[in-house]
Amino acid sequence: MLIVPHVIELMWGFTPEGGVNFYNAPDYYDFVFKLMIVIGVAFVLPVFLVALNVAGVMSGKAILKGWRVAIIVATVFAALATPAADVISMLMLAGILIVLFFAAAGISMLFDRRKSRRAAAAGLPGSTA
């Protein structure tokens, strides 16, 4: 909740000279709720990718294979999610999302490597060390 006052202050700065801003409580709470939902969903998606990997639905290589699409989706999502009209906040959110995507892919690849080592140690057919 440290960001919300700064976002409101930035939005207040768009008011032209002599204009008046009035934020009523329902609009303010609606804005804060939507901002928290969007940011929360964005930061849970890498955890969801790792969970898909642990469940065996996707491999780490399959997650990493879609990095180009992930960068475009993160950038578009950040452009839509940031309430301010400046490019810096959009790129900061997109950068964080991209780093989290690659971290999730890296963790998934580590899990895959650990699974293949355990399978090779158990002598399962088709496993590579």
Phi, psi and omega in degrees: 000009177283338185277326188302315178299325179289324177294317178297319178296320178294317178296325178296329181290344179279354180287128180292162180302130180088353179275167182232136174254135174222112177256112177276163188300314181298321178293320180296312181293325176297316179298312182296319180297314180296321179297317180293322178295314182296313181293321178298315179297319182297323184272351177268339182301319176297325176296322177297320177298317179294322178295321175297323178292315180296325179285348178089012180281319181230144175270165178296324178293324178293323177293314182291335181296331182266031185293326180294315178295321180297322179293317179294316180296318179296320180291316178294318179299316180295323178295323180280330187275331183282127182284335181280157182266008182270152184283332184297314181293325177296314181291328177295314178294317179298319179298318179296317180296321179293318177298318178295324177297312181293328175294318178296320178294319178296316178296321178296321178293324175296318177297320178297318179297318179294321177296316181293325177294318178295320179293322179292323179291329179279350178078028180285142180290145178084005180263143178241143180266000000 
